[in-house]
Amino acid sequence: MLPSASAGPPSARRDRLLVVILSLAIFIVTLAIRVRGIGEHFWLLEDQMRDWGIALRPFTQLPLVGSPTHVGGYTIGPAFYWILWLIRVTFGPWFHDLPHGGGIGQATLTSAVDVVLFAAVWKRTQSPWLGVTAVAVLATASFPLSLAAVIWNPVMGATLSELAIALVVLGWADRSLARTGIVAAVAWSAVHAYTGAIFVALGVFAALVLEPLLRRDRRAAARVALAVAAVVVLLQVPYAVHAWRSGPGPGGMDAVSGSIAQIVTGRAPARFAVSASGYATAVNYDVAGPWSVPAIGWVMLGCALLLAFAYRRDPVLLVVVLLPQVLAVVGFAFWLSGLDPYFYLPIMPAAVLTLTLALPGVLPSRAARPVAVAMLAAALIAAPFRVRSATLFQLPEYGALVRGARTIISMGTPIQEITTAFDLPQPFAPIFIYRILGGQFDPHSPWTAEIEPGGRVEFHRVAPQ
């Protein structure tokens, strides 16, 4: 069995150098695959234009709640917009405030979080091979990879969930109330970004409280619980202000509470089998993709049992890895609408750790290392195929729209209208880009512009009325 966190971090100079080298390699490689070609095919639809347009505002004009949801209402706090605003301020000027700069900033944040996860797994297991394997499996799955540089709140929720899990596995908050508050804030900010991250947040909170309980320090556990509660209350102040200002009306969680109410009152049954099947499907999409593993649900259950046995002396790890998955299956059983694989994106770091750590954890030390190396080799061999399959959520005309908008602006005069010689899923996209770059419209201008494939522009003189 691989040693647990009690073995302590690597201290030799060679190991420290290896940490630096591998961390840089992980950051550079994962960022490169996430942003490749983004300036040509950034996914720019209604959600992205709405949220990037909000991020372009001054901070004082940001909403006090999160993004609208597909089932009505909105998420319960503004952390997504806060972070997106910081990305816009930091990365925007390098890309003329165009939205693909936000995608690059979001991908940069996720790659930095991958480094934290790598360090956490290495420290907990004393195996750099398992650390790299976990990141390779998580970062190259085709479905989440295709979303990695898309400005979308579920992606941000997944990134923050990964960070919260990684910080607990790393033991970063142990015996530090301030750090405990930071980890709790990260976990609850993930819920602000995407409601489905609630299962991760609850697992993280439980792990934070469990750590002092294992030391039989009840006072410290009480302080941790109070700190977590205080962080949650503080982060909900903007939501409370919004609710007070808005008065009676639809709330952010109406769709969820309505579904739960139907089950609790007996009007509909809980759907545990449907939820378990939905989770298994999500693991195939979000972890195994582009392939599908038969009986993946049973594979996950088997790995969870192996992990529970292997790390039975490390309950904090088990809680932060296994509890979110159990809560997700139970929680979505009370959701009566359809289950989409992206619902489970925040849970996938826990799923990957379950798959990665289970088998090496139950093996003797002399066998654990070659198995870990073999797992890493398999992940790296599969990675190029998985990366090449990550072609969803791309708008091939994006680069042409940017070049066309710049050409129109170089004309030096306002225009009356912009059209395109090709169909777009969101016709407002060229106008959005044109205005970000400083372009102006004038209803009395004698010119209209038509952007053609490749970015070439045809100017047309408007016939006098």
Order of alpha helices (4+ residues) and beta strands (2+ residues): alpha-alpha-alpha-alpha-alpha-alpha-alpha-alpha-alpha-alpha-alpha-alpha-alpha-alpha-alpha-alpha-alpha-alpha-alpha-beta-alpha-beta-beta
